[in-house]
Amino acid sequence: MSAIEEREVIGAQSRTAFVAGRVFIYAALFLWAFVCLFPLYWTVTTSFKTAPNVMQGHIVPWLQFSPDWRGWRSLGLSPDTIFQTSTVREEFLKRFFNSVIASVGASALAIVIGSLAAYGLTRFRYRFFWFRNEDISFFFLSQLILPPVVLALPFLVLYKEFGLLDTRIGLILLYTLMVLPIVIWIMRDQFNSIPVELEEAALVDGLSVWGAFFRIVLPIALPGMVAAFILALVLCWNEYFFAALLTSTDAKTLPVMLASQTGSQGINWWAMAALATAAITPLAVIGIVLERYLIKGMTAGAVK
């Protein structure tokens, strides 16, 4: 075999190995995407099933079952009931807006407080007794280790004393405390990835510390702030324990309403699936719209 033929054989083997590797990677990614998306698919399709279809485990619409609006009709959100008066729909909208106000309010407040705290931890040196910047950062992160049930009784007594039970502001304050450690750590990595020399140059040009922060640092850290906001929003939106503990009628959120679909007759799977689909749709839309900011924010700081 000549040298040219040998190089051609080696090249063909390399191309075959490359194609096989790409096929394996894409097959693994497709399998993982299927595993991750199947619960969403099952939830959406279940909202269009009737009781026999749910019990028999039918999955493929129009082949194994005919889609029906029964689940959405029970919420007053089907095409034939959307313009009619519905007590359940009014209840759903009330809980939906409670979730929106509590989640968005807490996430925005956590971003403001967490960004300032993270900026201080990355640009200044603190010393409280034996605590340094690294110890303070770890203290914030350690708050996530504490089980929520341990805080149930203290928060219940505290909220009763201050009149915050069953109020939106009470949920906003509590959710802010819940997601603040995560926001601080994400923004801490963001600010660490921004060179200090940029701020020093801005100070030389006449900007104040706050001016450099708002005009130089924040625009660069914006993708990280969006990623932290989305993560905080998801955590607040899905929170159930404290919402069920500290609310009763006025400030009850969607997760509490979703859990109440069980009754003496069993679980109303189609109505629960329709309610779950309506609850996760806003988060899915936000994730799709802000996907590029989310990816930039989560990868920023990984390579300096």
Backbone as CSV, one residue per row, in Angstrom:
resi,resn,N_x,N_y,N_z,CA_x,CA_y,CA_z,C_x,C_y,C_z
1,MET,0.852,-1.197,0.000,0.000,0.000,0.000,0.886,1.244,0.000
2,SER,0.581,2.144,-0.906,1.377,3.354,-1.010,1.055,4.312,0.124
3,ALA,1.879,5.347,0.259,1.684,6.336,1.320,0.383,7.104,1.120
4,ILE,0.033,7.384,-0.156,-1.205,8.132,-0.430,-2.422,7.312,-0.041
5,GLU,-2.415,6.020,-0.418,-3.542,5.158,-0.062,-3.656,5.000,1.459
6,GLU,-2.499,4.919,2.131,-2.518,4.782,3.587,-3.135,6.019,4.241
7,ARG,-2.766,7.215,3.716,-3.348,8.440,4.258,-4.840,8.501,4.008
8,GLU,-5.291,8.027,2.849,-6.720,8.018,2.548,-7.472,7.081,3.503
9,VAL,-6.879,5.907,3.781,-7.524,4.968,4.710,-7.605,5.578,6.107
10,ILE,-6.513,6.200,6.546,-6.512,6.831,7.874,-7.534,7.957,7.931
11,GLY,-7.623,8.749,6.840,-8.602,9.831,6.790,-10.030,9.307,6.835
12,ALA,-10.300,8.219,6.127,-11.640,7.636,6.134,-11.990,7.100,7.517
13,GLN,-11.013,6.466,8.179,-11.269,5.967,9.524,-11.525,7.111,10.506
14,SER,-10.794,8.215,10.342,-10.993,9.373,11.222,-12.371,9.972,11.024
15,ARG,-12.788,10.088,9.743,-14.121,10.627,9.467,-15.207,9.724,10.017
16,THR,-14.996,8.407,9.884,-15.985,7.466,10.423,-16.077,7.577,11.949
17,ALA,-14.914,7.677,12.596,-14.910,7.808,14.062,-15.563,9.124,14.485
18,PHE,-15.311,10.196,13.710,-15.911,11.494,14.034,-17.428,11.445,13.904
19,VAL,-17.905,10.855,12.804,-19.358,10.753,12.590,-19.990,9.873,13.663
20,ALA,-19.349,8.754,13.997,-19.890,7.867,15.026,-19.954,8.579,16.380
21,GLY,-18.912,9.357,16.676,-18.920,10.107,17.929,-20.031,11.137,17.977
22,ARG,-20.236,11.841,16.839,-21.306,12.839,16.804,-22.675,12.178,16.934
23,VAL,-22.856,11.034,16.287,-24.127,10.322,16.376,-24.389,9.889,17.815
24,PHE,-23.362,9.386,18.478,-23.518,8.962,19.868,-23.874,10.144,20.769
25,ILE,-23.199,11.269,20.575,-23.465,12.456,21.403,-24.891,12.939,21.209
26,TYR,-25.319,13.047,19.940,-26.676,13.540,19.679,-27.733,12.545,20.154
27,ALA,-27.436,11.262,20.065,-28.378,10.265,20.573,-28.514,10.372,22.088
28,ALA,-27.388,10.581,22.778,-27.434,10.744,24.233,-28.185,12.012,24.615
29,LEU,-27.950,13.105,23.875,-28.660,14.359,24.149,-30.152,14.218,23.892
30,PHE,-30.505,13.517,22.826,-31.923,13.309,22.523,-32.595,12.481,23.610
31,LEU,-31.894,11.441,24.087,-32.448,10.610,25.155,-32.637,11.419,26.433
32,TRP,-31.665,12.251,26.774,-31.775,13.068,27.984,-32.886,14.109,27.846
33,ALA,-33.004,14.700,26.647,-34.092,15.668,26.418,-35.454,14.987,26.558
34,PHE,-35.554,13.769,26.071,-36.811,13.025,26.198,-37.141,12.763,27.661
35,VAL,-36.128,12.365,28.443,-36.354,12.099,29.865,-36.801,13.369,30.588
36,CYS,-36.194,14.503,30.241,-36.524,15.760,30.918,-37.885,16.310,30.493
37,LEU,-38.230,16.151,29.221,-39.455,16.766,28.699,-40.678,15.876,28.815
38,PHE,-40.494,14.579,29.046,-41.646,13.689,29.099,-42.622,14.041,30.215
39,PRO,-42.159,14.404,31.442,-43.147,14.806,32.461,-44.002,15.998,32.026
40,LEU,-43.403,16.946,31.311,-44.178,18.081,30.810,-45.190,17.626,29.764
41,TYR,-44.741,16.736,28.877,-45.642,16.205,27.859,-46.800,15.448,28.499
42,TRP,-46.492,14.640,29.523,-47.534,13.871,30.195,-48.530,14.802,30.875
43,THR,-48.035,15.857,31.496,-48.918,16.794,32.183,-49.847,17.494,31.198
44,VAL,-49.290,17.973,30.089,-50.104,18.695,29.105,-51.150,17.773,28.489
45,THR,-50.749,16.570,28.104,-51.707,15.661,27.471,-52.768,15.175,28.458
46,THR,-52.397,15.015,29.727,-53.365,14.575,30.726,-54.477,15.595,30.911
47,SER,-54.161,16.870,30.714,-55.190,17.903,30.852,-56.270,17.784,29.787
48,PHE,-56.018,17.003,28.743,-56.996,16.813,27.670,-57.589,15.405,27.685
49,LYS,-57.403,14.663,28.771,-57.901,13.298,28.857,-59.171,13.234,29.703
50,THR,-59.890,12.146,29.535,-61.013,11.823,30.419,-60.551,10.745,31.405
51,ALA,-61.402,10.407,32.359,-61.018,9.466,33.410,-60.544,8.114,32.864
52,PRO,-61.254,7.474,31.927,-60.769,6.175,31.422,-59.397,6.270,30.773
53,ASN,-59.132,7.355,30.027,-57.829,7.502,29.385,-56.712,7.645,30.406
54,VAL,-56.990,8.350,31.490,-55.979,8.516,32.536,-55.689,7.181,33.200
55,MET,-56.739,6.436,33.547,-56.562,5.166,34.254,-55.899,4.113,33.385
56,GLN,-56.139,4.150,32.084,-55.566,3.146,31.191,-54.176,3.533,30.702
57,GLY,-53.699,4.728,31.054,-52.341,5.131,30.713,-52.143,5.493,29.264
58,HIS,-53.177,5.958,28.597,-53.035,6.382,27.206,-52.150,7.623,27.128
59,ILE,-51.259,7.640,26.141,-50.260,8.710,26.058,-50.366,9.505,24.765
60,VAL,-50.549,8.828,23.633,-50.494,9.495,22.331,-51.878,10.003,21.957
61,PRO,-52.060,11.325,21.807,-53.378,11.852,21.421,-53.712,11.502,19.981
62,TRP,-55.038,11.371,19.736,-55.618,11.044,18.433,-55.310,9.614,17.967
63,LEU,-54.394,8.935,18.653,-54.141,7.537,18.357,-54.682,6.647,19.476
64,GLN,-54.346,7.000,20.720,-54.830,6.219,21.853,-56.040,6.864,22.533
65,PHE,-56.219,8.155,22.364,-57.380,8.824,22.951,-57.696,10.080,22.166
66,SER,-58.947,10.489,22.251,-59.392,11.725,21.596,-59.316,12.861,22.618
67,PRO,-58.567,13.939,22.303,-58.442,15.051,23.261,-59.800,15.648,23.617
68,ASP,-59.952,15.970,24.879,-61.192,16.549,25.387,-60.828,17.714,26.303
69,TRP,-61.712,18.707,26.381,-61.451,19.902,27.181,-61.930,19.747,28.624
70,ARG,-62.121,18.520,29.099,-62.727,18.331,30.406,-61.899,18.972,31.528
71,GLY,-60.571,18.764,31.488,-59.733,19.340,32.529,-59.783,20.855,32.545
72,TRP,-59.735,21.460,31.351,-59.783,22.913,31.261,-61.190,23.445,31.541
73,ARG,-62.190,22.624,31.208,-63.571,23.042,31.496,-63.824,23.115,32.990
74,SER,-63.166,22.242,33.767,-63.349,22.266,35.212,-62.748,23.517,35.838
75,LEU,-61.828,24.184,35.112,-61.242,25.434,35.593,-61.887,26.666,34.965
76,GLY,-62.847,26.429,34.062,-63.468,27.552,33.365,-62.570,28.172,32.329
77,LEU,-61.609,27.407,31.802,-60.654,27.933,30.833,-60.760,27.269,29.470
78,SER,-61.812,26.499,29.239,-62.022,25.872,27.933,-62.668,26.876,26.984
79,PRO,-62.590,26.642,25.668,-63.184,27.593,24.726,-64.676,27.834,24.938
80,ASP,-65.417,26.839,25.422,-66.851,27.005,25.601,-67.230,27.607,26.945
81,THR,-66.246,27.790,27.858,-66.553,28.368,29.176,-65.759,29.634,29.475
82,ILE,-64.846,30.005,28.593,-63.951,31.115,28.889,-64.701,32.438,29.022
83,PHE,-65.810,32.578,28.326,-66.567,33.835,28.380,-67.775,33.750,29.304
84,GLN,-67.867,32.668,30.027,-68.957,32.506,30.992,-68.439,32.757,32.410
85,THR,-69.353,33.050,33.304,-68.977,33.253,34.700,-68.535,31.932,35.317
86,SER,-67.376,31.963,35.977,-66.831,30.738,36.583,-66.173,31.086,37.911
87,THR,-66.666,30.497,38.984,-66.078,30.720,40.297,-64.676,30.129,40.389
88,VAL,-64.485,28.973,39.763,-63.175,28.322,39.803,-62.146,29.155,39.039
89,ARG,-62.559,29.725,37.884,-61.622,30.551,37.130,-61.237,31.811,37.914
90,GLU,-62.196,32.425,38.585,-61.891,33.588,39.411,-60.932,33.222,40.537
91,GLU,-61.133,32.035,41.113,-60.222,31.579,42.158,-58.833,31.347,41.596
92,PHE,-58.756,30.733,40.407,-57.465,30.494,39.768,-56.742,31.802,39.470
93,LEU,-57.436,32.777,38.907,-56.806,34.052,38.574,-56.314,34.775,39.835
94,LYS,-57.082,34.676,40.909,-56.661,35.303,42.161,-55.376,34.662,42.677
95,ARG,-55.329,33.325,42.673,-54.122,32.635,43.122,-52.955,32.890,42.166
96,PHE,-53.260,32.998,40.882,-52.223,33.271,39.886,-51.576,34.631,40.142
97,PHE,-52.370,35.650,40.354,-51.827,36.985,40.603,-51.111,37.043,41.950
98,ASN,-51.580,36.287,42.925,-50.851,36.208,44.191,-49.452,35.646,43.965
99,SER,-49.356,34.592,43.157,-48.052,34.007,42.859,-47.171,34.985,42.096
100,VAL,-47.758,35.696,41.140,-46.989,36.665,40.355,-46.443,37.770,41.253
101,ILE,-47.305,38.346,42.075,-46.882,39.454,42.934,-45.819,38.998,43.928
102,ALA,-46.045,37.858,44.580,-45.087,37.377,45.577,-43.757,36.993,44.935
103,SER,-43.795,36.295,43.794,-42.568,35.816,43.160,-41.767,36.956,42.540
104,VAL,-42.432,37.797,41.770,-41.730,38.905,41.111,-41.228,39.904,42.149
105,GLY,-42.070,40.223,43.138,-41.651,41.165,44.163,-40.462,40.667,44.961
106,ALA,-40.507,39.401,45.375,-39.403,38.839,46.156,-38.140,38.712,45.311
107,SER,-38.275,38.293,44.060,-37.099,38.142,43.191,-36.445,39.487,42.919
108,ALA,-37.253,40.518,42.637,-36.696,41.848,42.383,-36.000,42.400,43.623
109,LEU,-36.627,42.236,44.788,-36.016,42.714,46.030,-34.734,41.958,46.341
110,ALA,-34.737,40.660,46.083,-33.530,39.859,46.325,-32.408,40.259,45.377
111,ILE,-32.736,40.602,44.127,-31.718,41.031,43.175,-31.077,42.334,43.633
112,VAL,-31.883,43.287,44.093,-31.344,44.573,44.549,-30.433,44.375,45.757
113,ILE,-30.950,43.705,46.784,-30.163,43.510,48.010,-28.968,42.591,47.752
114,GLY,-29.201,41.489,47.016,-28.136,40.531,46.760,-27.017,41.101,45.905
115,SER,-27.352,41.944,44.924,-26.325,42.547,44.078,-25.440,43.496,44.881
116,LEU,-26.053,44.306,45.738,-25.269,45.219,46.571,-24.381,44.452,47.547
117,ALA,-24.938,43.389,48.143,-24.145,42.593,49.074,-22.991,41.895,48.365
118,ALA,-23.273,41.322,47.205,-22.233,40.620,46.457,-21.159,41.583,45.976
119,TYR,-21.543,42.785,45.558,-20.558,43.780,45.121,-19.649,44.181,46.276
120,GLY,-20.230,44.364,47.447,-19.421,44.700,48.606,-18.454,43.591,48.975
121,LEU,-18.896,42.332,48.845,-18.025,41.208,49.197,-16.882,41.020,48.207
122,THR,-17.039,41.504,46.982,-15.989,41.336,45.974,-15.059,42.542,45.854
123,ARG,-15.506,43.707,46.326,-14.706,44.921,46.130,-14.136,45.493,47.434
124,PHE,-14.644,45.080,48.555,-14.170,45.610,49.830,-13.824,44.447,50.758
125,ARG,-12.963,44.760,51.729,-12.563,43.750,52.702,-13.234,44.050,54.028
126,TYR,-13.936,43.045,54.576,-14.657,43.207,55.830,-14.031,42.309,56.906
127,ARG,-14.205,42.766,58.145,-13.687,41.983,59.255,-14.589,42.209,60.462
128,PHE,-15.358,41.173,60.823,-16.196,41.198,62.010,-15.738,40.068,62.933
129,PHE,-14.984,40.439,63.949,-14.361,39.454,64.825,-13.490,38.529,63.993
130,TRP,-13.800,37.229,63.942,-13.004,36.319,63.120,-13.598,36.118,61.716
131,PHE,-14.680,36.824,61.422,-15.324,36.687,60.122,-14.609,37.534,59.076
132,ARG,-14.313,36.912,57.942,-13.769,37.628,56.785,-14.770,37.521,55.636
133,ASN,-14.399,38.021,54.485,-15.310,37.983,53.336,-15.715,36.561,52.972
134,GLU,-14.745,35.645,52.980,-15.062,34.264,52.633,-15.990,33.635,53.661
135,ASP,-15.784,33.974,54.930,-16.659,33.436,55.983,-18.075,33.988,55.868
136,ILE,-18.180,35.267,55.518,-19.508,35.868,55.347,-20.227,35.231,54.171
137,SER,-19.509,35.003,53.070,-20.114,34.358,51.901,-20.590,32.951,52.243
138,PHE,-19.766,32.204,52.978,-20.180,30.857,53.365,-21.360,30.895,54.331
139,PHE,-21.413,31.906,55.180,-22.548,32.032,56.102,-23.848,32.177,55.325
140,PHE,-23.832,32.993,54.257,-25.034,33.135,53.436,-25.418,31.800,52.801
141,LEU,-24.412,31.095,52.273,-24.700,29.820,51.619,-25.195,28.782,52.614
142,SER,-24.713,28.829,53.837,-25.098,27.829,54.838,-26.568,27.944,55.225
143,GLN,-27.192,29.073,54.935,-28.605,29.226,55.271,-29.479,28.259,54.461
144,LEU,-28.958,27.781,53.325,-29.714,26.836,52.510,-29.740,25.442,53.124
145,ILE,-28.843,25.184,54.063,-28.780,23.858,54.692,-29.923,23.685,55.682
146,LEU,-30.393,24.758,56.252,-31.411,24.694,57.298,-32.741,24.216,56.720
147,PRO,-33.332,23.143,57.240,-34.623,22.658,56.720,-35.730,23.681,56.978
148,PRO,-36.623,23.908,56.017,-37.696,24.896,56.209,-38.602,24.580,57.398
149,VAL,-38.787,23.290,57.709,-39.695,22.926,58.791,-39.184,23.431,60.138
150,VAL,-37.864,23.620,60.268,-37.304,24.135,61.515,-37.764,25.576,61.761
151,LEU,-37.988,26.315,60.675,-38.386,27.717,60.784,-39.896,27.903,60.825
152,ALA,-40.644,26.822,60.757,-42.099,26.932,60.654,-42.694,27.634,61.872
153,LEU,-42.410,27.128,63.063,-42.993,27.699,64.277,-42.507,29.127,64.543
154,PRO,-41.191,29.417,64.432,-40.757,30.807,64.638,-41.423,31.797,63.691
155,PHE,-41.509,31.445,62.413,-42.139,32.354,61.460,-43.637,32.487,61.726
156,LEU,-44.272,31.402,62.116,-45.705,31.455,62.406,-45.989,32.403,63.569
157,VAL,-45.193,32.305,64.631,-45.378,33.186,65.785,-45.025,34.626,65.435
158,LEU,-43.923,34.804,64.708,-43.482,36.151,64.341,-44.494,36.842,63.435
159,TYR,-44.992,36.117,62.436,-45.960,36.716,61.517,-47.279,37.018,62.216
160,LYS,-47.637,36.209,63.188,-48.869,36.478,63.935,-48.727,37.748,64.763
161,GLU,-47.558,37.956,65.350,-47.324,39.143,66.174,-47.326,40.411,65.330
162,PHE,-46.794,40.347,64.124,-46.686,41.526,63.266,-47.846,41.652,62.279
163,GLY,-48.820,40.772,62.358,-49.975,40.858,61.471,-49.666,40.578,60.017
164,LEU,-48.718,39.698,59.744,-48.324,39.388,58.373,-48.883,38.061,57.871
165,LEU,-49.675,37.380,58.687,-50.274,36.133,58.232,-51.275,36.399,57.108
166,ASP,-51.228,35.544,56.099,-52.152,35.629,54.969,-52.064,36.982,54.268
167,THR,-50.837,37.495,54.092,-50.622,38.743,53.367,-49.568,38.536,52.285
168,ARG,-49.682,39.303,51.210,-48.698,39.197,50.139,-47.345,39.741,50.567
169,ILE,-47.350,40.824,51.336,-46.082,41.393,51.772,-45.333,40.421,52.666
170,GLY,-46.071,39.623,53.438,-45.421,38.611,54.260,-44.720,37.567,53.415
171,LEU,-45.372,37.122,52.346,-44.739,36.158,51.446,-43.544,36.767,50.733
172,ILE,-43.648,38.030,50.318,-42.542,38.679,49.623,-41.309,38.740,50.521
173,LEU,-41.498,39.148,51.774,-40.364,39.231,52.698,-39.750,37.857,52.956
174,LEU,-40.589,36.856,53.137,-40.084,35.512,53.406,-39.377,34.922,52.198
175,TYR,-39.971,35.082,51.021,-39.343,34.564,49.803,-38.021,35.276,49.514
176,THR,-37.947,36.553,49.836,-36.687,37.280,49.653,-35.580,36.663,50.492
177,LEU,-35.885,36.382,51.749,-34.905,35.721,52.614,-34.539,34.338,52.083
178,MET,-35.485,33.659,51.476,-35.272,32.297,51.003,-34.299,32.254,49.826
179,VAL,-34.414,33.181,48.880,-33.597,33.135,47.663,-32.381,34.051,47.733
180,LEU,-32.275,34.865,48.770,-31.165,35.817,48.854,-29.792,35.153,48.848
181,PRO,-29.564,34.033,49.579,-28.235,33.405,49.529,-27.824,32.979,48.114
182,ILE,-28.756,32.433,47.350,-28.434,32.000,45.989,-28.097,33.192,45.116
183,VAL,-28.870,34.265,45.241,-28.619,35.459,44.445,-27.245,36.045,44.783
184,ILE,-26.899,36.084,46.057,-25.601,36.634,46.466,-24.460,35.828,45.860
185,TRP,-24.565,34.521,45.872,-23.480,33.700,45.332,-23.373,33.822,43.813
186,ILE,-24.490,33.886,43.127,-24.432,34.059,41.668,-23.833,35.406,41.314
187,MET,-24.289,36.477,41.970,-23.780,37.807,41.662,-22.340,37.973,42.130
188,ARG,-21.956,37.259,43.166,-20.563,37.301,43.621,-19.637,36.781,42.523
189,ASP,-20.014,35.684,41.886,-19.212,35.172,40.771,-19.216,36.138,39.596
190,GLN,-20.343,36.800,39.368,-20.425,37.771,38.283,-19.461,38.927,38.507
191,PHE,-19.471,39.504,39.676,-18.615,40.655,39.953,-17.147,40.261,40.019
192,ASN,-16.863,39.035,40.446,-15.473,38.576,40.454,-14.908,38.447,39.043
193,SER,-15.786,38.197,38.068,-15.328,38.044,36.681,-15.116,39.378,35.981
194,ILE,-15.521,40.485,36.609,-15.361,41.813,36.017,-14.061,42.422,36.535
195,PRO,-13.117,42.799,35.668,-11.835,43.357,36.137,-12.033,44.644,36.936
196,VAL,-11.303,44.747,38.026,-11.366,45.942,38.862,-10.804,47.147,38.116
197,GLU,-9.917,46.892,37.142,-9.302,47.992,36.404,-10.333,48.841,35.666
198,LEU,-11.440,48.238,35.258,-12.481,49.017,34.588,-13.056,50.078,35.527
199,GLU,-13.291,49.715,36.758,-13.816,50.671,37.728,-12.763,51.713,38.093
200,GLU,-11.523,51.281,38.209,-10.462,52.235,38.518,-10.316,53.271,37.410
201,ALA,-10.442,52.827,36.157,-10.371,53.776,35.040,-11.555,54.741,35.074
202,ALA,-12.736,54.236,35.450,-13.907,55.104,35.554,-13.741,56.126,36.668
203,LEU,-13.122,55.717,37.781,-12.876,56.648,38.875,-11.873,57.727,38.462
204,VAL,-10.877,57.327,37.693,-9.908,58.298,37.199,-10.579,59.306,36.271
205,ASP,-11.566,58.846,35.496,-12.280,59.735,34.574,-13.276,60.644,35.284
206,GLY,-13.423,60.506,36.587,-14.268,61.426,37.327,-15.552,60.849,37.872
207,LEU,-15.816,59.572,37.641,-17.035,58.971,38.179,-16.868,58.650,39.659
208,SER,-17.967,58.681,40.376,-17.950,58.274,41.779,-18.025,56.750,41.856
209,VAL,-17.937,56.222,43.087,-18.037,54.777,43.264,-19.394,54.279,42.782
210,TRP,-20.470,55.001,43.148,-21.805,54.614,42.707,-21.956,54.796,41.199
211,GLY,-21.342,55.849,40.650,-21.412,56.053,39.207,-20.736,54.935,38.445
212,ALA,-19.562,54.491,38.936,-18.877,53.368,38.293,-19.684,52.090,38.422
213,PHE,-20.356,51.941,39.565,-21.159,50.735,39.769,-22.331,50.686,38.796
214,PHE,-23.064,51.798,38.681,-24.266,51.799,37.841,-23.953,51.891,36.346
215,ARG,-22.890,52.594,35.963,-22.618,52.835,34.548,-21.630,51.852,33.948
216,ILE,-20.806,51.220,34.770,-19.783,50.302,34.245,-20.075,48.860,34.629
217,VAL,-20.277,48.619,35.923,-20.372,47.251,36.425,-21.722,46.619,36.098
218,LEU,-22.801,47.325,36.382,-24.128,46.730,36.196,-24.414,46.321,34.759
219,PRO,-24.099,47.156,33.737,-24.354,46.695,32.357,-23.612,45.417,32.007
220,ILE,-22.390,45.248,32.534,-21.630,44.027,32.251,-22.232,42.833,32.994
221,ALA,-22.717,43.085,34.210,-23.269,42.003,35.037,-24.739,41.735,34.760
222,LEU,-25.333,42.424,33.791,-26.762,42.271,33.529,-27.176,40.833,33.204
223,PRO,-26.447,40.090,32.342,-26.854,38.695,32.097,-26.894,37.859,33.373
224,GLY,-25.939,38.074,34.273,-25.949,37.339,35.531,-27.121,37.729,36.400
225,MET,-27.489,38.994,36.391,-28.638,39.437,37.163,-29.922,38.812,36.629
226,VAL,-30.033,38.722,35.300,-31.217,38.091,34.701,-31.277,36.617,35.066
227,ALA,-30.123,35.933,35.012,-30.087,34.513,35.383,-30.466,34.322,36.847
228,ALA,-29.936,35.184,37.720,-30.283,35.087,39.138,-31.758,35.394,39.366
229,PHE,-32.290,36.353,38.616,-33.706,36.701,38.748,-34.596,35.536,38.325
230,ILE,-34.264,34.883,37.214,-35.066,33.761,36.740,-35.027,32.611,37.739
231,LEU,-33.830,32.309,38.257,-33.705,31.229,39.235,-34.500,31.546,40.499
232,ALA,-34.396,32.786,40.977,-35.157,33.180,42.167,-36.654,33.133,41.882
233,LEU,-37.049,33.543,40.681,-38.462,33.526,40.317,-39.015,32.106,40.313
234,VAL,-38.264,31.165,39.767,-38.698,29.770,39.735,-38.835,29.206,41.149
235,LEU,-37.859,29.483,41.999,-37.909,28.975,43.375,-39.091,29.557,44.142
236,CYS,-39.335,30.847,43.970,-40.471,31.479,44.662,-41.798,30.992,44.097
237,TRP,-41.871,30.832,42.792,-43.112,30.408,42.146,-43.526,29.010,42.589
238,ASN,-42.546,28.130,42.785,-42.844,26.737,43.119,-42.913,26.476,44.623
239,GLU,-42.653,27.483,45.446,-42.618,27.267,46.892,-44.007,26.925,47.414
240,TYR,-44.078,25.866,48.208,-45.367,25.395,48.720,-45.458,25.433,50.242
241,PHE,-44.384,25.046,50.936,-44.466,24.816,52.385,-44.912,26.070,53.138
242,PHE,-44.187,27.169,52.961,-44.515,28.387,53.700,-45.808,29.021,53.192
243,ALA,-46.083,28.857,51.894,-47.345,29.390,51.366,-48.540,28.686,51.996
244,ALA,-48.429,27.372,52.199,-49.514,26.633,52.837,-49.589,26.922,54.330
245,LEU,-48.440,27.216,54.947,-48.406,27.443,56.387,-48.893,28.840,56.771
246,LEU,-48.511,29.847,56.000,-48.723,31.234,56.408,-49.877,31.918,55.688
247,THR,-50.563,31.224,54.802,-51.704,31.813,54.098,-52.930,30.925,54.277
248,SER,-54.091,31.550,54.114,-55.340,30.796,54.246,-56.329,31.126,53.130
249,THR,-56.604,32.387,52.901,-57.596,32.759,51.883,-57.082,33.845,50.943
250,ASP,-56.641,34.963,51.479,-56.324,36.128,50.650,-55.035,35.977,49.851
251,ALA,-53.992,35.415,50.452,-52.676,35.380,49.818,-52.274,33.982,49.354
252,LYS,-53.196,33.061,49.287,-52.878,31.695,48.868,-52.364,31.698,47.428
253,THR,-51.353,30.875,47.134,-50.708,30.859,45.823,-51.108,29.619,45.025
254,LEU,-50.607,29.556,43.784,-50.963,28.450,42.896,-50.527,27.074,43.405
255,PRO,-49.302,26.897,43.943,-48.943,25.567,44.446,-49.898,25.051,45.519
256,VAL,-50.407,25.939,46.371,-51.358,25.525,47.395,-52.680,25.120,46.750
257,MET,-53.111,25.882,45.755,-54.339,25.545,45.052,-54.192,24.223,44.295
258,LEU,-53.009,24.005,43.725,-52.765,22.763,42.988,-52.826,21.550,43.911
259,ALA,-52.276,21.675,45.112,-52.291,20.563,46.060,-53.683,20.284,46.604
260,SER,-54.576,21.258,46.514,-55.929,21.083,47.053,-56.866,20.362,46.087
261,GLN,-56.346,19.897,44.939,-57.188,19.200,43.974,-57.533,17.786,44.412
262,THR,-56.892,17.300,45.461,-57.237,15.982,45.988,-58.416,16.112,46.935
263,GLY,-59.301,15.135,46.909,-60.489,15.169,47.763,-60.939,13.780,48.142
264,SER,-62.130,13.693,48.679,-62.660,12.408,49.125,-62.916,11.463,47.957
265,GLN,-63.120,12.020,46.748,-63.367,11.197,45.570,-62.077,10.760,44.881
266,GLY,-60.929,11.136,45.449,-59.652,10.802,44.829,-59.042,12.018,44.165
267,ILE,-58.052,11.776,43.337,-57.351,12.863,42.659,-58.006,13.137,41.311
268,ASN,-58.361,14.382,41.091,-58.920,14.808,39.811,-57.756,15.094,38.867
269,TRP,-57.250,14.034,38.212,-56.019,14.145,37.450,-56.114,15.156,36.320
270,TRP,-57.220,15.192,35.591,-57.337,16.077,34.434,-57.360,17.537,34.868
271,ALA,-58.082,17.825,35.959,-58.115,19.203,36.459,-56.757,19.602,37.044
272,MET,-56.115,18.678,37.758,-54.798,18.975,38.305,-53.776,19.200,37.195
273,ALA,-53.859,18.402,36.129,-52.937,18.565,35.011,-53.168,19.892,34.294
274,ALA,-54.430,20.273,34.117,-54.735,21.553,33.484,-54.225,22.715,34.334
275,LEU,-54.426,22.618,35.643,-53.951,23.662,36.548,-52.424,23.721,36.549
276,ALA,-51.769,22.564,36.539,-50.303,22.536,36.505,-49.777,23.111,35.196
277,THR,-50.438,22.802,34.081,-50.026,23.351,32.794,-50.147,24.867,32.777
278,ALA,-51.271,25.373,33.302,-51.450,26.820,33.373,-50.431,27.467,34.300
279,ALA,-49.974,26.740,35.315,-49.028,27.299,36.284,-47.606,27.349,35.738
280,ILE,-47.215,26.344,34.936,-45.838,26.303,34.449,-45.657,27.056,33.133
281,THR,-46.750,27.387,32.449,-46.636,28.081,31.170,-45.916,29.421,31.284
282,PRO,-46.243,30.289,32.261,-45.513,31.566,32.346,-44.010,31.394,32.523
283,LEU,-43.595,30.432,33.349,-42.164,30.196,33.551,-41.508,29.697,32.273
284,ALA,-42.207,28.845,31.533,-41.657,28.342,30.276,-41.473,29.485,29.272
285,VAL,-42.452,30.372,29.194,-42.360,31.514,28.275,-41.203,32.427,28.673
286,ILE,-41.070,32.710,29.966,-39.975,33.562,30.440,-38.624,32.923,30.141
287,GLY,-38.516,31.612,30.358,-37.264,30.921,30.080,-36.892,30.962,28.609
288,ILE,-37.880,30.818,27.722,-37.611,30.848,26.281,-37.218,32.253,25.835
289,VAL,-37.924,33.261,26.317,-37.660,34.642,25.905,-36.288,35.108,26.399
290,LEU,-35.937,34.743,27.626,-34.689,35.216,28.229,-33.598,34.146,28.214
291,GLU,-33.694,33.214,27.275,-32.745,32.102,27.249,-31.315,32.572,27.061
292,ARG,-31.092,33.520,26.170,-29.711,33.949,25.902,-29.093,34.628,27.125
293,TYR,-29.903,35.395,27.861,-29.393,36.010,29.084,-29.112,34.960,30.142
294,LEU,-29.958,33.947,30.178,-29.772,32.889,31.170,-28.479,32.130,30.920
295,ILE,-28.205,31.792,29.658,-26.969,31.060,29.332,-25.739,31.904,29.597
296,LYS,-25.794,33.190,29.202,-24.666,34.075,29.463,-24.407,34.235,30.950
297,GLY,-25.487,34.373,31.703,-25.348,34.583,33.141,-24.802,33.374,33.857
298,MET,-25.222,32.164,33.464,-24.784,30.959,34.144,-23.356,30.569,33.760
299,THR,-22.885,31.026,32.575,-21.528,30.668,32.137,-20.533,31.770,32.409
300,ALA,-20.979,32.980,32.730,-20.047,34.074,33.009,-19.226,33.753,34.247
301,GLY,-17.950,34.029,34.175,-17.095,33.763,35.314,-16.487,32.380,35.302
302,ALA,-16.990,31.492,34.420,-16.436,30.143,34.361,-15.010,30.161,33.801
303,VAL,-14.782,31.063,32.830,-13.445,31.207,32.230,-13.070,32.670,32.325
304,LYS,-11.975,32.967,32.965,-11.510,34.350,33.117,-10.336,34.598,32.198
